[in-house]
Amino acid sequence: MAAGWLLVFSLTLFQSLVMNHSSEGPFPSATTIKSWVDKMQEDLVTLARTASGVEKLAEIYEKNKELYTVEANNPRQLVEIAARDIEKLLSNRSKALV
């Protein structure tokens, strides 16, 4: 929720800066606009990280690292297994509906 307010605040600030500058004089320079865009991009990345919980997930992993193992896998085999499981699930569902 706080991340949403951060985005609203950033967009409101951007709009007010553009409105104030445009009513007082010439349009802002390319450098000024680039700095605004960079700040908005930074805020959006922060928003995405906060909203997705990716940083919290990394914290949880670091705290419980000894409980996890990293193993090599065969992506093709994983997809085949997932497809087979989905087909089986759909088949069972179809049988249940008949």
Backbone as numpy.savetxt, mean C-alpha at the origin, in Angstrom:
# Nx Ny Nz CAx CAy CAz Cx Cy Cz
-6.67 4.96 10.12 -7.50 6.15 10.12 -6.62 7.40 10.12
-5.57 7.37 10.93 -4.66 8.53 10.98 -4.00 8.74 9.62
-3.73 7.65 8.93 -3.11 7.76 7.62 -4.04 8.48 6.64
-5.33 8.23 6.74 -6.30 8.90 5.89 -6.31 10.39 6.14
-6.23 10.77 7.41 -6.20 12.19 7.75 -4.93 12.85 7.24
-3.83 12.09 7.25 -2.57 12.62 6.72 -2.72 12.95 5.24
-3.36 12.07 4.49 -3.57 12.31 3.07 -4.48 13.52 2.86
-5.58 13.59 3.60 -6.50 14.72 3.48 -5.77 16.03 3.80
-4.99 16.00 4.87 -4.24 17.20 5.25 -3.27 17.62 4.15
-2.54 16.64 3.60 -1.57 16.95 2.54 -2.24 17.56 1.32
-3.36 16.96 0.91 -4.06 17.47 -0.26 -4.66 18.84 0.00
-5.18 19.06 1.21 -5.73 20.36 1.56 -4.64 21.42 1.58
-3.50 21.07 2.17 -2.37 21.99 2.20 -1.91 22.34 0.79
-1.79 21.33 -0.05 -1.38 21.55 -1.44 -2.36 22.49 -2.14
-3.65 22.23 -1.97 -4.66 23.07 -2.62 -4.59 24.51 -2.11
-4.44 24.67 -0.80 -4.40 26.03 -0.26 -3.15 26.78 -0.72
-2.03 26.08 -0.84 -0.81 26.73 -1.33 -0.98 27.18 -2.77
-1.57 26.33 -3.59 -1.78 26.68 -4.99 -2.75 27.84 -5.10
-3.84 27.80 -4.34 -4.85 28.86 -4.39 -4.25 30.18 -3.92
-3.50 30.17 -2.82 -2.93 31.41 -2.28 -1.91 32.01 -3.25
-1.04 31.17 -3.79 -0.02 31.68 -4.70 -0.62 32.17 -6.00
-1.60 31.46 -6.51 -2.15 31.85 -7.80 -2.97 33.13 -7.69
-3.55 33.41 -6.52 -4.34 34.62 -6.40 -3.46 35.84 -6.11
-2.23 35.62 -5.62 -1.35 36.74 -5.26 -0.37 37.11 -6.36
-0.12 36.21 -7.26 0.88 36.53 -8.27 1.01 35.43 -9.29
2.21 35.31 -9.87 2.42 34.31 -10.91 2.36 32.89 -10.35
2.15 31.96 -11.26 2.07 30.55 -10.88 3.41 30.12 -10.28
3.40 29.20 -9.30 4.64 28.76 -8.65 5.64 28.18 -9.66
6.89 28.28 -9.31 7.95 27.79 -10.20 7.92 26.26 -10.26
8.58 25.73 -11.27 8.67 24.28 -11.44 9.35 23.64 -10.24
10.33 24.32 -9.67 11.04 23.81 -8.49 10.10 23.70 -7.30
9.28 24.72 -7.11 8.32 24.70 -6.00 7.31 23.58 -6.19
6.79 23.46 -7.40 5.81 22.40 -7.67 6.45 21.04 -7.47
7.70 20.87 -7.93 8.39 19.58 -7.75 8.54 19.27 -6.27
8.87 20.25 -5.46 9.01 19.99 -4.02 7.67 19.59 -3.41
6.58 20.19 -3.88 5.25 19.80 -3.39 4.93 18.36 -3.79
5.23 18.03 -5.04 4.96 16.68 -5.53 5.79 15.66 -4.76
7.06 15.98 -4.51 7.92 15.08 -3.74 7.36 14.86 -2.34
6.89 15.94 -1.70 6.32 15.83 -0.36 5.05 14.99 -0.38
4.20 15.21 -1.38 2.97 14.42 -1.48 3.29 12.95 -1.72
4.30 12.68 -2.55 4.70 11.30 -2.80 5.19 10.64 -1.51
5.99 11.36 -0.77 6.50 10.87 0.51 5.33 10.57 1.46
4.36 11.48 1.52 3.19 11.29 2.38 2.36 10.08 1.94
2.23 9.88 0.62 1.47 8.74 0.12 2.17 7.42 0.44
3.50 7.40 0.35 4.24 6.18 0.72 4.05 5.89 2.20
4.13 6.93 3.03 3.89 6.76 4.47 2.49 6.24 4.71
1.52 6.80 4.01 0.13 6.37 4.14 -0.02 4.90 3.76
0.57 4.51 2.64 0.46 3.12 2.19 1.11 2.16 3.18
2.26 2.53 3.69 2.93 1.66 4.67 2.12 1.55 5.96
1.56 2.66 6.40 0.77 2.65 7.63 -0.52 1.86 7.43
-1.22 2.11 6.33 -2.50 1.46 6.08 -2.35 -0.03 5.84
-1.27 -0.44 5.17 -1.09 -1.85 4.85 -0.57 -2.65 6.04
0.03 -1.98 7.00 0.56 -2.68 8.16 1.89 -3.37 7.89
2.53 -3.04 6.78 3.77 -3.73 6.41 4.86 -3.52 7.46
4.92 -2.35 8.05 5.96 -2.11 9.06 5.67 -2.89 10.33
4.39 -3.00 10.69 4.02 -3.78 11.87 4.35 -5.26 11.62
4.11 -5.72 10.40 4.43 -7.10 10.05 5.93 -7.36 10.17
6.73 -6.41 9.74 8.19 -6.55 9.85 8.61 -6.59 11.32
7.96 -5.77 12.15 8.24 -5.78 13.59 7.94 -7.14 14.20
6.78 -7.69 13.85 6.36 -9.00 14.37 7.37 -10.06 13.96
7.80 -10.02 12.70 8.78 -10.98 12.22 10.09 -10.87 13.00
10.58 -9.65 13.16 11.84 -9.45 13.87 11.75 -9.95 15.31
10.59 -9.72 15.94 10.42 -10.13 17.33 10.36 -11.66 17.47
9.81 -12.34 16.46 9.61 -13.79 16.53 10.39 -14.54 15.46
11.51 -13.99 15.05 12.31 -14.55 13.95 12.64 -16.03 14.15
12.88 -16.43 15.38 13.28 -17.82 15.63 12.15 -18.81 15.37
10.93 -18.35 15.26 9.79 -19.23 15.00 9.58 -19.50 13.51
10.30 -18.79 12.65 10.10 -18.91 11.21 11.31 -19.54 10.55
11.06 -20.21 9.43 12.15 -20.73 8.61 11.93 -20.25 7.18
13.01 -20.09 6.48 12.93 -19.70 5.07 13.42 -20.89 4.26
12.57 -21.33 3.34 12.90 -22.50 2.54 12.71 -22.18 1.06
13.51 -22.82 0.24 13.34 -22.68 -1.20 12.05 -23.37 -1.62
11.42 -22.87 -2.67 10.21 -23.52 -3.16 10.22 -23.56 -4.68
9.30 -24.34 -5.19 9.14 -24.46 -6.63 7.84 -23.73 -6.99
7.93 -22.54 -7.56 6.72 -21.75 -7.83 5.71 -22.48 -8.72
6.20 -23.19 -9.72 5.30 -23.92 -10.62 4.50 -24.96 -9.83
5.19 -25.67 -8.95 4.52 -26.69 -8.14 3.50 -26.05 -7.20
3.83 -24.91 -6.62 2.89 -24.23 -5.73 1.62 -23.82 -6.48
1.78 -23.31 -7.70 0.62 -22.91 -8.50 -0.21 -24.14 -8.87
0.45 -25.23 -9.25 -0.28 -26.46 -9.59 -1.07 -26.98 -8.40
-0.46 -26.97 -7.23 -1.15 -27.44 -6.02 -2.34 -26.54 -5.71
-2.13 -25.23 -5.80 -3.23 -24.30 -5.53 -4.36 -24.50 -6.53
-4.04 -24.66 -7.81 -5.07 -24.87 -8.84 -5.82 -26.17 -8.57
-5.11 -27.22 -8.22 -5.75 -28.51 -7.93 -6.68 -28.37 -6.72
-6.22 -27.67 -5.69 -7.06 -27.48 -4.50 -8.31 -26.67 -4.82
-8.16 -25.66 -5.67 -9.32 -24.84 -6.06 -10.31 -25.69 -6.86
-9.79 -26.48 -7.80 -10.67 -27.35 -8.59 -11.41 -28.33 -7.69
-10.71 -28.89 -6.71 -11.34 -29.83 -5.78 -12.42 -29.13 -4.97
-12.13 -27.94 -4.50 -13.10 -27.16 -3.72 -14.34 -26.86 -4.56
-14.15 -26.44 -5.80 -15.28 -26.14 -6.68 -16.08 -27.39 -7.01
-15.39 -28.50 -7.19 -16.08 -29.77 -7.47 -16.93 -30.17 -6.27
-16.37 -30.08 -5.08 -17.12 -30.41 -3.87 -18.32 -29.49 -3.70
-18.13 -28.22 -4.03 -19.23 -27.25 -3.91 -20.33 -27.59 -4.91
-19.93 -27.94 -6.13 -20.92 -28.31 -7.15 -21.71 -29.54 -6.72
-21.01 -30.53 -6.17 -21.69 -31.74 -5.70 -22.66 -31.42 -4.57
-22.26 -30.51 -3.70 -23.12 -30.14 -2.56 -24.37 -29.41 -3.03
-24.27 -28.67 -4.12 -25.42 -27.92 -4.63 -26.40 -28.79 -5.40
-25.96 -29.96 -5.85 -26.83 -30.84 -6.65 -27.72 -31.65 -5.76
